[in-house]
Amino acid sequence: MRRLLVFVAIATLLLEPVAAWAHAKLVKSEPAQRAVLTKPPSQLRLWFNERLEPAFCIATVVDASGKSVTSTQAAVSNTDPKLLVLPLPRLAKGAYTVQFQVLSVDGHTVKAGFRFEIREAASLK
C-alpha cells in the first residue's frame, strides 16, 4: 500500500508541471491561414486554446510590401477570453500577412503569423 501511495505521489509531481508548460496555440482564424478570398474581410478573428491577457496581445495585418494596413488595436473579446479581434479597413486585392503576439494567462508569449490573399471573384459565364 505504501509503494502505491509513493507511486501516486511521484506521478502527480511529474504530471503537474506539464500543464504549466503549455502555450497559447492558434486553433482557428478568420480569414483562415492560406485562405484565398473573393471578398475582403471586415475583421480578423483569432481563436486560441487558452485565455489571453488583454493588455499584452497585439495583431496587425501587412500588405505584400510589408506596410501595415491596420490602424486600430486588436482586442480580446468581452464574451470569449480566447478570441482576439482586429477591425480591418477595406482591403484591396493582394497578399496579406497576419502578425500576432499574444500572452496567455499561463505567462507564455507566442509570436507567429500567416498569410491570406484576396483575389478578384471569378466571372460567371
Phi and psi in radians as a Rosetta constraint file:
Dihedral C 1 N 2 CA 2 C 2 CIRCULARHARMONIC -1.112 0.35
Dihedral N 2 CA 2 C 2 N 3 CIRCULARHARMONIC -0.723 0.35
Dihedral C 2 N 3 CA 3 C 3 CIRCULARHARMONIC -1.067 0.35
Dihedral N 3 CA 3 C 3 N 4 CIRCULARHARMONIC -0.685 0.35
Dihedral C 3 N 4 CA 4 C 4 CIRCULARHARMONIC -1.100 0.35
Dihedral N 4 CA 4 C 4 N 5 CIRCULARHARMONIC -0.752 0.35
Dihedral C 4 N 5 CA 5 C 5 CIRCULARHARMONIC -1.120 0.35
Dihedral N 5 CA 5 C 5 N 6 CIRCULARHARMONIC -0.714 0.35
Dihedral C 5 N 6 CA 6 C 6 CIRCULARHARMONIC -1.122 0.35
Dihedral N 6 CA 6 C 6 N 7 CIRCULARHARMONIC -0.766 0.35
Dihedral C 6 N 7 CA 7 C 7 CIRCULARHARMONIC -1.040 0.35
Dihedral N 7 CA 7 C 7 N 8 CIRCULARHARMONIC -0.807 0.35
Dihedral C 7 N 8 CA 8 C 8 CIRCULARHARMONIC -1.091 0.35
Dihedral N 8 CA 8 C 8 N 9 CIRCULARHARMONIC -0.719 0.35
Dihedral C 8 N 9 CA 9 C 9 CIRCULARHARMONIC -1.113 0.35
Dihedral N 9 CA 9 C 9 N 10 CIRCULARHARMONIC -0.780 0.35
Dihedral C 9 N 10 CA 10 C 10 CIRCULARHARMONIC -1.154 0.35
Dihedral N 10 CA 10 C 10 N 11 CIRCULARHARMONIC -0.763 0.35
Dihedral C 10 N 11 CA 11 C 11 CIRCULARHARMONIC -1.063 0.35
Dihedral N 11 CA 11 C 11 N 12 CIRCULARHARMONIC -0.706 0.35
Dihedral C 11 N 12 CA 12 C 12 CIRCULARHARMONIC -1.100 0.35
Dihedral N 12 CA 12 C 12 N 13 CIRCULARHARMONIC -0.774 0.35
Dihedral C 12 N 13 CA 13 C 13 CIRCULARHARMONIC -1.120 0.35
Dihedral N 13 CA 13 C 13 N 14 CIRCULARHARMONIC -0.676 0.35
Dihedral C 13 N 14 CA 14 C 14 CIRCULARHARMONIC -1.260 0.35
Dihedral N 14 CA 14 C 14 N 15 CIRCULARHARMONIC -0.599 0.35
Dihedral C 14 N 15 CA 15 C 15 CIRCULARHARMONIC -1.460 0.35
Dihedral N 15 CA 15 C 15 N 16 CIRCULARHARMONIC -0.481 0.35
Dihedral C 15 N 16 CA 16 C 16 CIRCULARHARMONIC -1.030 0.35
Dihedral N 16 CA 16 C 16 N 17 CIRCULARHARMONIC -0.833 0.35
Dihedral C 16 N 17 CA 17 C 17 CIRCULARHARMONIC -1.132 0.35
Dihedral N 17 CA 17 C 17 N 18 CIRCULARHARMONIC -0.369 0.35
Dihedral C 17 N 18 CA 18 C 18 CIRCULARHARMONIC -0.993 0.35
Dihedral N 18 CA 18 C 18 N 19 CIRCULARHARMONIC -0.736 0.35
Dihedral C 18 N 19 CA 19 C 19 CIRCULARHARMONIC -1.117 0.35
Dihedral N 19 CA 19 C 19 N 20 CIRCULARHARMONIC -0.590 0.35
Dihedral C 19 N 20 CA 20 C 20 CIRCULARHARMONIC -1.286 0.35
Dihedral N 20 CA 20 C 20 N 21 CIRCULARHARMONIC -0.321 0.35
Dihedral C 20 N 21 CA 21 C 21 CIRCULARHARMONIC -1.525 0.35
Dihedral N 21 CA 21 C 21 N 22 CIRCULARHARMONIC -0.033 0.35
Dihedral C 21 N 22 CA 22 C 22 CIRCULARHARMONIC -1.165 0.35
Dihedral N 22 CA 22 C 22 N 23 CIRCULARHARMONIC 2.713 0.35
Dihedral C 22 N 23 CA 23 C 23 CIRCULARHARMONIC -2.222 0.35
Dihedral N 23 CA 23 C 23 N 24 CIRCULARHARMONIC 2.699 0.35
Dihedral C 23 N 24 CA 24 C 24 CIRCULARHARMONIC -1.148 0.35
Dihedral N 24 CA 24 C 24 N 25 CIRCULARHARMONIC 2.251 0.35
Dihedral C 24 N 25 CA 25 C 25 CIRCULARHARMONIC -2.087 0.35
Dihedral N 25 CA 25 C 25 N 26 CIRCULARHARMONIC 2.415 0.35
Dihedral C 25 N 26 CA 26 C 26 CIRCULARHARMONIC -1.211 0.35
Dihedral N 26 CA 26 C 26 N 27 CIRCULARHARMONIC 2.137 0.35
Dihedral C 26 N 27 CA 27 C 27 CIRCULARHARMONIC -1.885 0.35
Dihedral N 27 CA 27 C 27 N 28 CIRCULARHARMONIC -0.355 0.35
Dihedral C 27 N 28 CA 28 C 28 CIRCULARHARMONIC -2.828 0.35
Dihedral N 28 CA 28 C 28 N 29 CIRCULARHARMONIC 2.614 0.35
Dihedral C 28 N 29 CA 29 C 29 CIRCULARHARMONIC -2.551 0.35
Dihedral N 29 CA 29 C 29 N 30 CIRCULARHARMONIC 2.637 0.35
Dihedral C 29 N 30 CA 30 C 30 CIRCULARHARMONIC -2.294 0.35
Dihedral N 30 CA 30 C 30 N 31 CIRCULARHARMONIC 1.978 0.35
Dihedral C 30 N 31 CA 31 C 31 CIRCULARHARMONIC -1.195 0.35
Dihedral N 31 CA 31 C 31 N 32 CIRCULARHARMONIC 2.763 0.35
Dihedral C 31 N 32 CA 32 C 32 CIRCULARHARMONIC -1.280 0.35
Dihedral N 32 CA 32 C 32 N 33 CIRCULARHARMONIC 2.771 0.35
Dihedral C 32 N 33 CA 33 C 33 CIRCULARHARMONIC -1.043 0.35
Dihedral N 33 CA 33 C 33 N 34 CIRCULARHARMONIC 2.340 0.35
Dihedral C 33 N 34 CA 34 C 34 CIRCULARHARMONIC 1.108 0.35
Dihedral N 34 CA 34 C 34 N 35 CIRCULARHARMONIC 0.322 0.35
Dihedral C 34 N 35 CA 35 C 35 CIRCULARHARMONIC -1.165 0.35
Dihedral N 35 CA 35 C 35 N 36 CIRCULARHARMONIC 2.569 0.35
Dihedral C 35 N 36 CA 36 C 36 CIRCULARHARMONIC -2.051 0.35
Dihedral N 36 CA 36 C 36 N 37 CIRCULARHARMONIC 1.947 0.35
Dihedral C 36 N 37 CA 37 C 37 CIRCULARHARMONIC -1.846 0.35
Dihedral N 37 CA 37 C 37 N 38 CIRCULARHARMONIC 2.656 0.35
Dihedral C 37 N 38 CA 38 C 38 CIRCULARHARMONIC -1.821 0.35
Dihedral N 38 CA 38 C 38 N 39 CIRCULARHARMONIC -0.225 0.35
Dihedral C 38 N 39 CA 39 C 39 CIRCULARHARMONIC -2.215 0.35
Dihedral N 39 CA 39 C 39 N 40 CIRCULARHARMONIC 2.403 0.35
Dihedral C 39 N 40 CA 40 C 40 CIRCULARHARMONIC -1.224 0.35
Dihedral N 40 CA 40 C 40 N 41 CIRCULARHARMONIC 2.455 0.35
Dihedral C 40 N 41 CA 41 C 41 CIRCULARHARMONIC -1.312 0.35
Dihedral N 41 CA 41 C 41 N 42 CIRCULARHARMONIC 2.653 0.35
Dihedral C 41 N 42 CA 42 C 42 CIRCULARHARMONIC -1.570 0.35
Dihedral N 42 CA 42 C 42 N 43 CIRCULARHARMONIC -0.277 0.35
Dihedral C 42 N 43 CA 43 C 43 CIRCULARHARMONIC -2.700 0.35
Dihedral N 43 CA 43 C 43 N 44 CIRCULARHARMONIC 2.756 0.35
Dihedral C 43 N 44 CA 44 C 44 CIRCULARHARMONIC -1.784 0.35
Dihedral N 44 CA 44 C 44 N 45 CIRCULARHARMONIC 2.312 0.35
Dihedral C 44 N 45 CA 45 C 45 CIRCULARHARMONIC -2.254 0.35
Dihedral N 45 CA 45 C 45 N 46 CIRCULARHARMONIC 2.189 0.35
Dihedral C 45 N 46 CA 46 C 46 CIRCULARHARMONIC -2.131 0.35
Dihedral N 46 CA 46 C 46 N 47 CIRCULARHARMONIC 2.114 0.35
Dihedral C 46 N 47 CA 47 C 47 CIRCULARHARMONIC -1.816 0.35
Dihedral N 47 CA 47 C 47 N 48 CIRCULARHARMONIC 2.384 0.35
Dihedral C 47 N 48 CA 48 C 48 CIRCULARHARMONIC -2.081 0.35
Dihedral N 48 CA 48 C 48 N 49 CIRCULARHARMONIC 2.888 0.35
Dihedral C 48 N 49 CA 49 C 49 CIRCULARHARMONIC -1.494 0.35
Dihedral N 49 CA 49 C 49 N 50 CIRCULARHARMONIC -0.071 0.35
Dihedral C 49 N 50 CA 50 C 50 CIRCULARHARMONIC -2.358 0.35
Dihedral N 50 CA 50 C 50 N 51 CIRCULARHARMONIC 2.752 0.35
Dihedral C 50 N 51 CA 51 C 51 CIRCULARHARMONIC -1.124 0.35
Dihedral N 51 CA 51 C 51 N 52 CIRCULARHARMONIC 2.532 0.35
Dihedral C 51 N 52 CA 52 C 52 CIRCULARHARMONIC -1.818 0.35
Dihedral N 52 CA 52 C 52 N 53 CIRCULARHARMONIC 2.670 0.35
Dihedral C 52 N 53 CA 53 C 53 CIRCULARHARMONIC -1.579 0.35
Dihedral N 53 CA 53 C 53 N 54 CIRCULARHARMONIC 1.846 0.35
Dihedral C 53 N 54 CA 54 C 54 CIRCULARHARMONIC -0.941 0.35
Dihedral N 54 CA 54 C 54 N 55 CIRCULARHARMONIC -0.650 0.35
Dihedral C 54 N 55 CA 55 C 55 CIRCULARHARMONIC -1.251 0.35
Dihedral N 55 CA 55 C 55 N 56 CIRCULARHARMONIC -0.217 0.35
Dihedral C 55 N 56 CA 56 C 56 CIRCULARHARMONIC -2.166 0.35
Dihedral N 56 CA 56 C 56 N 57 CIRCULARHARMONIC 0.516 0.35
Dihedral C 56 N 57 CA 57 C 57 CIRCULARHARMONIC -2.086 0.35
Dihedral N 57 CA 57 C 57 N 58 CIRCULARHARMONIC 2.253 0.35
Dihedral C 57 N 58 CA 58 C 58 CIRCULARHARMONIC -2.315 0.35
Dihedral N 58 CA 58 C 58 N 59 CIRCULARHARMONIC 2.672 0.35
Dihedral C 58 N 59 CA 59 C 59 CIRCULARHARMONIC -2.643 0.35
Dihedral N 59 CA 59 C 59 N 60 CIRCULARHARMONIC 2.570 0.35
Dihedral C 59 N 60 CA 60 C 60 CIRCULARHARMONIC -2.585 0.35
Dihedral N 60 CA 60 C 60 N 61 CIRCULARHARMONIC 2.785 0.35
Dihedral C 60 N 61 CA 61 C 61 CIRCULARHARMONIC -2.145 0.35
Dihedral N 61 CA 61 C 61 N 62 CIRCULARHARMONIC 2.274 0.35
Dihedral C 61 N 62 CA 62 C 62 CIRCULARHARMONIC -2.079 0.35
Dihedral N 62 CA 62 C 62 N 63 CIRCULARHARMONIC 2.627 0.35
Dihedral C 62 N 63 CA 63 C 63 CIRCULARHARMONIC -1.472 0.35
Dihedral N 63 CA 63 C 63 N 64 CIRCULARHARMONIC -3.059 0.35
Dihedral C 63 N 64 CA 64 C 64 CIRCULARHARMONIC -1.087 0.35
Dihedral N 64 CA 64 C 64 N 65 CIRCULARHARMONIC -0.439 0.35
Dihedral C 64 N 65 CA 65 C 65 CIRCULARHARMONIC -1.528 0.35
Dihedral N 65 CA 65 C 65 N 66 CIRCULARHARMONIC -0.023 0.35
Dihedral C 65 N 66 CA 66 C 66 CIRCULARHARMONIC 1.582 0.35
Dihedral N 66 CA 66 C 66 N 67 CIRCULARHARMONIC 0.098 0.35
Dihedral C 66 N 67 CA 67 C 67 CIRCULARHARMONIC -1.508 0.35
Dihedral N 67 CA 67 C 67 N 68 CIRCULARHARMONIC 2.321 0.35
Dihedral C 67 N 68 CA 68 C 68 CIRCULARHARMONIC -1.153 0.35
Dihedral N 68 CA 68 C 68 N 69 CIRCULARHARMONIC 2.371 0.35
Dihedral C 68 N 69 CA 69 C 69 CIRCULARHARMONIC -1.875 0.35
Dihedral N 69 CA 69 C 69 N 70 CIRCULARHARMONIC -0.003 0.35
Dihedral C 69 N 70 CA 70 C 70 CIRCULARHARMONIC -1.813 0.35
Dihedral N 70 CA 70 C 70 N 71 CIRCULARHARMONIC 2.473 0.35
Dihedral C 70 N 71 CA 71 C 71 CIRCULARHARMONIC -2.104 0.35
Dihedral N 71 CA 71 C 71 N 72 CIRCULARHARMONIC -0.127 0.35
Dihedral C 71 N 72 CA 72 C 72 CIRCULARHARMONIC -1.891 0.35
Dihedral N 72 CA 72 C 72 N 73 CIRCULARHARMONIC 2.894 0.35
Dihedral C 72 N 73 CA 73 C 73 CIRCULARHARMONIC -1.609 0.35
Dihedral N 73 CA 73 C 73 N 74 CIRCULARHARMONIC 2.584 0.35
Dihedral C 73 N 74 CA 74 C 74 CIRCULARHARMONIC -1.274 0.35
Dihedral N 74 CA 74 C 74 N 75 CIRCULARHARMONIC 2.654 0.35
Dihedral C 74 N 75 CA 75 C 75 CIRCULARHARMONIC -2.419 0.35
Dihedral N 75 CA 75 C 75 N 76 CIRCULARHARMONIC 2.531 0.35
Dihedral C 75 N 76 CA 76 C 76 CIRCULARHARMONIC -1.301 0.35
Dihedral N 76 CA 76 C 76 N 77 CIRCULARHARMONIC 2.361 0.35
Dihedral C 76 N 77 CA 77 C 77 CIRCULARHARMONIC -1.059 0.35
Dihedral N 77 CA 77 C 77 N 78 CIRCULARHARMONIC 2.477 0.35
Dihedral C 77 N 78 CA 78 C 78 CIRCULARHARMONIC -1.225 0.35
Dihedral N 78 CA 78 C 78 N 79 CIRCULARHARMONIC -0.443 0.35
Dihedral C 78 N 79 CA 79 C 79 CIRCULARHARMONIC -1.746 0.35
Dihedral N 79 CA 79 C 79 N 80 CIRCULARHARMONIC -0.273 0.35
Dihedral C 79 N 80 CA 80 C 80 CIRCULARHARMONIC -2.448 0.35
Dihedral N 80 CA 80 C 80 N 81 CIRCULARHARMONIC 1.804 0.35
Dihedral C 80 N 81 CA 81 C 81 CIRCULARHARMONIC -1.216 0.35
Dihedral N 81 CA 81 C 81 N 82 CIRCULARHARMONIC 0.005 0.35
Dihedral C 81 N 82 CA 82 C 82 CIRCULARHARMONIC -1.829 0.35
Dihedral N 82 CA 82 C 82 N 83 CIRCULARHARMONIC 0.072 0.35
Dihedral C 82 N 83 CA 83 C 83 CIRCULARHARMONIC -1.975 0.35
Dihedral N 83 CA 83 C 83 N 84 CIRCULARHARMONIC 2.201 0.35
Dihedral C 83 N 84 CA 84 C 84 CIRCULARHARMONIC -1.895 0.35
Dihedral N 84 CA 84 C 84 N 85 CIRCULARHARMONIC 2.255 0.35
Dihedral C 84 N 85 CA 85 C 85 CIRCULARHARMONIC -2.138 0.35
Dihedral N 85 CA 85 C 85 N 86 CIRCULARHARMONIC 2.378 0.35
Dihedral C 85 N 86 CA 86 C 86 CIRCULARHARMONIC -2.303 0.35
Dihedral N 86 CA 86 C 86 N 87 CIRCULARHARMONIC 1.998 0.35
Dihedral C 86 N 87 CA 87 C 87 CIRCULARHARMONIC -1.114 0.35
Dihedral N 87 CA 87 C 87 N 88 CIRCULARHARMONIC 2.490 0.35
Dihedral C 87 N 88 CA 88 C 88 CIRCULARHARMONIC -2.047 0.35
Dihedral N 88 CA 88 C 88 N 89 CIRCULARHARMONIC 2.526 0.35
Dihedral C 88 N 89 CA 89 C 89 CIRCULARHARMONIC -1.294 0.35
Dihedral N 89 CA 89 C 89 N 90 CIRCULARHARMONIC 3.051 0.35
Dihedral C 89 N 90 CA 90 C 90 CIRCULARHARMONIC -1.157 0.35
Dihedral N 90 CA 90 C 90 N 91 CIRCULARHARMONIC 2.018 0.35
Dihedral C 90 N 91 CA 91 C 91 CIRCULARHARMONIC -1.627 0.35
Dihedral N 91 CA 91 C 91 N 92 CIRCULARHARMONIC 2.427 0.35
Dihedral C 91 N 92 CA 92 C 92 CIRCULARHARMONIC -1.447 0.35
Dihedral N 92 CA 92 C 92 N 93 CIRCULARHARMONIC 2.991 0.35
Dihedral C 92 N 93 CA 93 C 93 CIRCULARHARMONIC -1.002 0.35
Dihedral N 93 CA 93 C 93 N 94 CIRCULARHARMONIC 2.541 0.35
Dihedral C 93 N 94 CA 94 C 94 CIRCULARHARMONIC 2.514 0.35
Dihedral N 94 CA 94 C 94 N 95 CIRCULARHARMONIC -3.132 0.35
Dihedral C 94 N 95 CA 95 C 95 CIRCULARHARMONIC -1.695 0.35
Dihedral N 95 CA 95 C 95 N 96 CIRCULARHARMONIC 2.459 0.35
Dihedral C 95 N 96 CA 96 C 96 CIRCULARHARMONIC -2.318 0.35
Dihedral N 96 CA 96 C 96 N 97 CIRCULARHARMONIC 2.628 0.35
Dihedral C 96 N 97 CA 97 C 97 CIRCULARHARMONIC -2.114 0.35
Dihedral N 97 CA 97 C 97 N 98 CIRCULARHARMONIC 2.249 0.35
Dihedral C 97 N 98 CA 98 C 98 CIRCULARHARMONIC -1.603 0.35
Dihedral N 98 CA 98 C 98 N 99 CIRCULARHARMONIC 2.262 0.35
Dihedral C 98 N 99 CA 99 C 99 CIRCULARHARMONIC -2.144 0.35
Dihedral N 99 CA 99 C 99 N 100 CIRCULARHARMONIC 2.313 0.35
Dihedral C 99 N 100 CA 100 C 100 CIRCULARHARMONIC -2.484 0.35
Dihedral N 100 CA 100 C 100 N 101 CIRCULARHARMONIC 2.676 0.35
Dihedral C 100 N 101 CA 101 C 101 CIRCULARHARMONIC -2.429 0.35
Dihedral N 101 CA 101 C 101 N 102 CIRCULARHARMONIC 2.169 0.35
Dihedral C 101 N 102 CA 102 C 102 CIRCULARHARMONIC -2.255 0.35
Dihedral N 102 CA 102 C 102 N 103 CIRCULARHARMONIC 2.637 0.35
Dihedral C 102 N 103 CA 103 C 103 CIRCULARHARMONIC -2.039 0.35
Dihedral N 103 CA 103 C 103 N 104 CIRCULARHARMONIC 2.111 0.35
Dihedral C 103 N 104 CA 104 C 104 CIRCULARHARMONIC -1.547 0.35
Dihedral N 104 CA 104 C 104 N 105 CIRCULARHARMONIC 2.911 0.35
Dihedral C 104 N 105 CA 105 C 105 CIRCULARHARMONIC -1.125 0.35
Dihedral N 105 CA 105 C 105 N 106 CIRCULARHARMONIC -0.247 0.35
Dihedral C 105 N 106 CA 106 C 106 CIRCULARHARMONIC -1.403 0.35
Dihedral N 106 CA 106 C 106 N 107 CIRCULARHARMONIC -0.060 0.35
Dihedral C 106 N 107 CA 107 C 107 CIRCULARHARMONIC 1.614 0.35
Dihedral N 107 CA 107 C 107 N 108 CIRCULARHARMONIC 0.074 0.35
Dihedral C 107 N 108 CA 108 C 108 CIRCULARHARMONIC -1.731 0.35
Dihedral N 108 CA 108 C 108 N 109 CIRCULARHARMONIC 2.390 0.35
Dihedral C 108 N 109 CA 109 C 109 CIRCULARHARMONIC -1.689 0.35
Dihedral N 109 CA 109 C 109 N 110 CIRCULARHARMONIC 2.403 0.35
Dihedral C 109 N 110 CA 110 C 110 CIRCULARHARMONIC -2.180 0.35
Dihedral N 110 CA 110 C 110 N 111 CIRCULARHARMONIC 2.288 0.35
Dihedral C 110 N 111 CA 111 C 111 CIRCULARHARMONIC -2.195 0.35
Dihedral N 111 CA 111 C 111 N 112 CIRCULARHARMONIC 2.209 0.35
Dihedral C 111 N 112 CA 112 C 112 CIRCULARHARMONIC -2.781 0.35
Dihedral N 112 CA 112 C 112 N 113 CIRCULARHARMONIC -3.041 0.35
Dihedral C 112 N 113 CA 113 C 113 CIRCULARHARMONIC -2.948 0.35
Dihedral N 113 CA 113 C 113 N 114 CIRCULARHARMONIC 3.017 0.35
Dihedral C 113 N 114 CA 114 C 114 CIRCULARHARMONIC -2.803 0.35
Dihedral N 114 CA 114 C 114 N 115 CIRCULARHARMONIC 2.950 0.35
Dihedral C 114 N 115 CA 115 C 115 CIRCULARHARMONIC -1.970 0.35
Dihedral N 115 CA 115 C 115 N 116 CIRCULARHARMONIC 2.702 0.35
Dihedral C 115 N 116 CA 116 C 116 CIRCULARHARMONIC -2.564 0.35
Dihedral N 116 CA 116 C 116 N 117 CIRCULARHARMONIC 2.912 0.35
Dihedral C 116 N 117 CA 117 C 117 CIRCULARHARMONIC -2.396 0.35
Dihedral N 117 CA 117 C 117 N 118 CIRCULARHARMONIC 2.562 0.35
Dihedral C 117 N 118 CA 118 C 118 CIRCULARHARMONIC -2.006 0.35
Dihedral N 118 CA 118 C 118 N 119 CIRCULARHARMONIC 2.151 0.35
Dihedral C 118 N 119 CA 119 C 119 CIRCULARHARMONIC -2.098 0.35
Dihedral N 119 CA 119 C 119 N 120 CIRCULARHARMONIC 2.856 0.35
Dihedral C 119 N 120 CA 120 C 120 CIRCULARHARMONIC -1.214 0.35
Dihedral N 120 CA 120 C 120 N 121 CIRCULARHARMONIC 2.463 0.35
Dihedral C 120 N 121 CA 121 C 121 CIRCULARHARMONIC -1.123 0.35
Dihedral N 121 CA 121 C 121 N 122 CIRCULARHARMONIC 2.448 0.35
Dihedral C 121 N 122 CA 122 C 122 CIRCULARHARMONIC -1.183 0.35
Dihedral N 122 CA 122 C 122 N 123 CIRCULARHARMONIC 2.381 0.35
Dihedral C 122 N 123 CA 123 C 123 CIRCULARHARMONIC -1.340 0.35
Dihedral N 123 CA 123 C 123 N 124 CIRCULARHARMONIC 2.514 0.35
Dihedral C 123 N 124 CA 124 C 124 CIRCULARHARMONIC -1.596 0.35
Dihedral N 124 CA 124 C 124 N 125 CIRCULARHARMONIC 2.374 0.35
